[in-house]
Amino acid sequence: TALFALQIYCDFSGYTDIALGCGHLMGIRLTENFRRPYAAASLRDFWRRWHISLTGWFTDYLYIPLGGSRRGLGRQCLNTLVVFAVSGLWHGANVTFLVWGLFHGVCLVGERLLLRGREVRSRAGRLAHRGATLLVVWFAWIFFRSPTMADALLIIRSIFTDFSPGAILSGLGMGGTELLGACLLVALLPLAEGLPALAGAGAAPARLGRQSRTVLLYFLLTASVLACRCLALTGGGAAAFIYFQF
């Protein structure tokens, strides 16, 4: 479930970045669509960072016309549920998408009722809120990913009962080569983050400016991803972007 959360973010944000880059080549600046969503401090903050264009569209053309937050707390909560129910159905006429949307809506309403506009001030409280937000978002992806509710319930049950390493790898669809590639990427990411800083703090930092360190960072990240992709190649060919179906 956690890896699917990473996959769908990289998939969707990745091809959005491709679209943004193509637009820049032609002098067109498109709207930013993702802003580090998994670093969100709350569910409300998450939806300010994830699929920003769709969130803005639903806000302008559904939430505000329904009354938004201008007609009291009860109406505000109802409007939130309606918006997220429609958002779920927008992704597909399937009960799993509806449950995904309503799950987010209910959790957002719960967050709003619990906080009542108050900010979490303590550091421990903020960390706990971030962690809870991440768990809610990741858990909701189960419904988004599952073809049927029976599949979703099977996954949820397995999370708490099936701890076999073989079953986990089978569920991920990973063989030894793919696992090696994933481990290589995980091992190289800290190296990619650390080497530019070490190089910049060396004997000749003036010759390695910020731009050069950025280039080196992206080179190492690209090399690690390319190495993993070469290790993980299979006969099935490349898969289409997940969000193309929407």
C-alpha positions as CSV (number, residue, x, y, z in Angstrom):
1,T,0.0,0.0,0.0
2,A,2.8,2.4,0.9
3,L,4.6,1.6,-2.4
4,F,1.5,2.2,-4.4
5,A,1.2,5.6,-2.7
6,L,4.7,6.3,-3.9
7,Q,4.0,4.9,-7.4
8,I,0.8,6.9,-8.1
9,Y,2.5,10.1,-6.9
10,C,5.6,9.5,-9.1
11,D,3.3,8.5,-12.0
12,F,0.9,11.4,-11.8
13,S,3.3,14.1,-10.7
14,G,5.9,12.8,-13.1
15,Y,3.8,13.1,-16.3
16,T,2.5,16.5,-15.0
17,D,6.1,17.6,-14.9
18,I,6.6,16.4,-18.4
19,A,3.6,18.5,-19.5
20,L,4.9,21.5,-17.6
21,G,8.3,21.1,-19.3
22,C,6.8,20.8,-22.8
23,G,4.8,23.9,-22.1
24,H,7.9,25.8,-21.0
25,L,9.6,24.8,-24.2
26,M,6.8,26.6,-26.1
27,G,6.7,29.6,-23.8
28,I,3.5,28.4,-22.0
29,R,3.5,28.4,-18.2
30,L,0.9,25.8,-17.0
31,T,-0.4,25.7,-13.5
32,E,1.5,23.8,-10.8
33,N,-0.3,20.6,-10.0
34,F,1.6,19.1,-7.1
35,R,3.5,20.7,-4.2
36,R,5.1,17.9,-2.1
37,P,1.7,16.5,-1.0
38,Y,3.1,13.8,1.3
39,A,4.8,16.5,3.4
40,A,1.3,17.9,4.2
41,A,0.7,19.0,7.8
42,S,-3.0,18.0,7.6
43,L,-5.6,16.5,5.3
44,R,-6.8,20.0,4.4
45,D,-3.2,20.9,3.6
46,F,-2.8,17.7,1.5
47,W,-5.6,18.7,-0.8
48,R,-4.0,22.1,-1.3
49,R,-0.9,20.2,-2.6
50,W,-2.4,17.2,-4.5
51,H,-3.9,17.6,-7.9
52,I,-4.2,21.3,-7.4
53,S,-6.0,22.0,-10.7
54,L,-8.8,19.5,-9.9
55,T,-9.1,20.7,-6.3
56,G,-9.4,24.3,-7.5
57,W,-12.0,23.3,-10.1
58,F,-14.2,21.5,-7.5
59,T,-13.8,24.5,-5.1
60,D,-14.8,27.1,-7.7
61,Y,-17.6,25.2,-9.5
62,L,-19.1,22.9,-6.8
63,Y,-18.0,23.8,-3.2
64,I,-18.6,27.5,-3.4
65,P,-21.9,27.3,-5.4
66,L,-23.2,24.9,-2.7
67,G,-22.5,27.6,-0.1
68,G,-18.9,26.8,0.8
69,S,-18.2,27.7,4.4
70,R,-20.6,30.6,4.5
71,R,-23.7,28.8,5.9
72,G,-22.6,27.4,9.2
73,L,-20.5,24.5,10.2
74,G,-23.1,21.8,9.5
75,R,-23.6,23.0,5.9
76,Q,-19.8,23.3,5.5
77,C,-19.4,19.7,6.5
78,L,-22.2,18.5,4.2
79,N,-20.7,20.5,1.3
80,T,-17.3,18.8,1.9
81,L,-18.9,15.4,1.8
82,V,-20.7,16.1,-1.4
83,V,-17.6,17.5,-3.1
84,F,-15.5,14.4,-2.2
85,A,-18.3,12.0,-3.2
86,V,-18.4,13.7,-6.6
87,S,-14.6,13.7,-6.8
88,G,-14.6,10.0,-6.2
89,L,-17.2,9.3,-8.9
90,W,-15.3,11.7,-11.3
91,H,-12.5,9.1,-11.3
92,G,-14.9,6.3,-12.3
93,A,-18.4,4.9,-11.8
94,N,-17.3,2.4,-9.3
95,V,-18.2,2.0,-5.6
96,T,-14.4,1.8,-4.7
97,F,-13.9,5.4,-6.1
98,L,-17.0,6.6,-4.2
99,V,-15.7,5.0,-1.0
100,W,-12.3,6.6,-1.6
101,G,-13.8,10.0,-2.0
102,L,-16.2,9.7,1.0
103,F,-13.4,8.4,3.2
104,H,-11.4,11.5,2.5
105,G,-14.5,13.6,3.0
106,V,-15.4,12.0,6.4
107,C,-11.8,12.3,7.6
108,L,-11.7,16.0,6.6
109,V,-14.9,16.7,8.4
110,G,-13.6,14.9,11.5
111,E,-10.3,16.9,11.3
112,R,-12.3,20.1,11.1
113,L,-14.6,19.2,14.0
114,L,-11.7,18.1,16.2
115,L,-9.5,21.2,15.6
116,R,-12.3,23.8,15.2
117,G,-9.9,26.2,13.6
118,R,-7.2,25.7,16.3
119,E,-3.6,25.1,15.3
120,V,-1.5,22.3,16.7
121,R,1.3,24.1,18.4
122,S,3.5,21.5,20.1
123,R,6.2,19.9,18.0
124,A,5.1,16.4,19.0
125,G,1.5,17.2,18.1
126,R,2.5,18.5,14.6
127,L,4.6,15.4,14.0
128,A,1.7,13.2,15.1
129,H,-0.7,15.1,12.8
130,R,1.6,14.7,9.8
131,G,1.9,11.0,10.5
132,A,-1.8,10.6,10.9
133,T,-2.4,12.5,7.6
134,L,0.0,10.3,5.8
135,L,-1.6,7.1,7.1
136,V,-5.1,8.3,6.2
137,V,-4.0,9.2,2.7
138,W,-2.1,5.9,2.2
139,F,-5.0,3.8,3.6
140,A,-7.5,5.5,1.3
141,W,-5.4,4.5,-1.7
142,I,-6.4,0.9,-1.0
143,F,-9.9,1.7,-2.2
144,F,-8.6,3.7,-5.2
145,R,-6.4,0.9,-6.3
146,S,-8.7,-2.1,-5.8
147,P,-11.1,-3.1,-8.6
148,T,-13.8,-4.2,-6.2
149,M,-14.7,-3.7,-2.5
150,A,-14.0,-7.4,-1.9
151,D,-10.4,-6.9,-3.1
152,A,-10.1,-3.8,-0.9
153,L,-11.4,-5.6,2.2
154,L,-9.0,-8.5,1.4
155,I,-6.0,-6.2,1.4
156,I,-7.1,-4.5,4.6
157,R,-7.5,-7.8,6.3
158,S,-4.1,-9.0,5.0
159,I,-2.4,-5.9,6.4
160,F,-3.2,-7.1,9.9
161,T,-2.9,-10.9,9.4
162,D,-0.5,-11.8,6.6
163,F,3.1,-11.1,7.5
164,S,4.8,-13.7,5.2
165,P,7.8,-12.1,3.3
166,G,6.9,-14.3,0.3
167,A,3.3,-13.1,0.3
168,I,4.5,-9.5,0.5
169,L,6.8,-9.9,-2.5
170,S,4.1,-11.8,-4.4
171,G,1.6,-9.0,-3.7
172,L,4.1,-6.4,-4.9
173,G,4.7,-8.5,-8.0
174,M,8.4,-8.3,-7.4
175,G,11.0,-10.9,-8.3
176,G,14.6,-10.9,-7.2
177,T,15.8,-8.5,-9.9
178,E,13.1,-5.9,-9.1
179,L,13.9,-6.2,-5.4
180,L,17.6,-5.6,-6.1
181,G,16.8,-2.6,-8.2
182,A,14.6,-1.1,-5.5
183,C,17.3,-1.7,-2.9
184,L,19.8,-0.1,-5.1
185,L,17.7,3.0,-5.5
186,V,17.1,3.2,-1.7
187,A,20.9,2.9,-1.1
188,L,21.9,5.5,-3.7
189,L,19.4,8.2,-2.7
190,P,21.2,9.2,0.5
191,L,24.5,9.1,-1.4
192,A,23.0,11.4,-4.1
193,E,21.8,13.8,-1.4
194,G,25.1,13.8,0.5
195,L,27.8,13.9,-2.2
196,P,27.0,17.4,-3.5
197,A,27.1,18.8,0.1
198,L,30.5,17.0,0.7
199,A,31.8,18.3,-2.6
200,G,30.8,21.8,-1.8
201,A,32.5,21.7,1.6
202,G,35.8,20.4,0.1
203,A,39.0,22.2,-0.6
204,A,37.7,24.2,-3.6
205,P,34.0,25.1,-2.9
206,A,34.3,28.2,-5.1
207,R,34.7,26.0,-8.2
208,L,31.6,24.0,-7.3
209,G,28.8,26.5,-7.0
210,R,25.2,25.8,-6.1
211,Q,24.3,25.2,-9.7
212,S,27.0,22.6,-10.2
213,R,26.0,20.8,-7.0
214,T,22.4,20.7,-8.3
215,V,23.5,19.2,-11.6
216,L,25.6,16.6,-9.8
217,L,22.6,15.7,-7.6
218,Y,20.3,15.2,-10.6
219,F,23.0,13.2,-12.4
220,L,23.3,10.8,-9.5
221,L,19.5,10.5,-9.1
222,T,19.1,9.9,-12.8
223,A,21.9,7.3,-12.8
224,S,20.4,5.5,-9.9
225,V,16.9,5.4,-11.5
226,L,18.4,4.3,-14.8
227,A,20.3,1.5,-13.1
228,C,17.2,0.3,-11.3
229,R,15.2,0.4,-14.5
230,C,17.8,-1.6,-16.3
231,L,17.7,-4.2,-13.6
232,A,13.9,-4.3,-13.5
233,L,13.2,-4.6,-17.2
234,T,10.8,-7.4,-18.0
235,G,9.3,-8.8,-21.2
236,G,6.0,-7.0,-20.6
237,G,7.3,-3.6,-21.9
238,A,6.6,-0.3,-20.3
239,A,3.2,0.3,-18.6
240,A,1.1,3.3,-19.4
241,F,0.6,6.2,-16.9
242,I,-1.9,5.2,-14.3
243,Y,-3.8,8.5,-14.6
244,F,-4.2,8.2,-18.4
245,Q,-7.4,6.2,-17.7
246,F,-8.9,9.3,-16.0
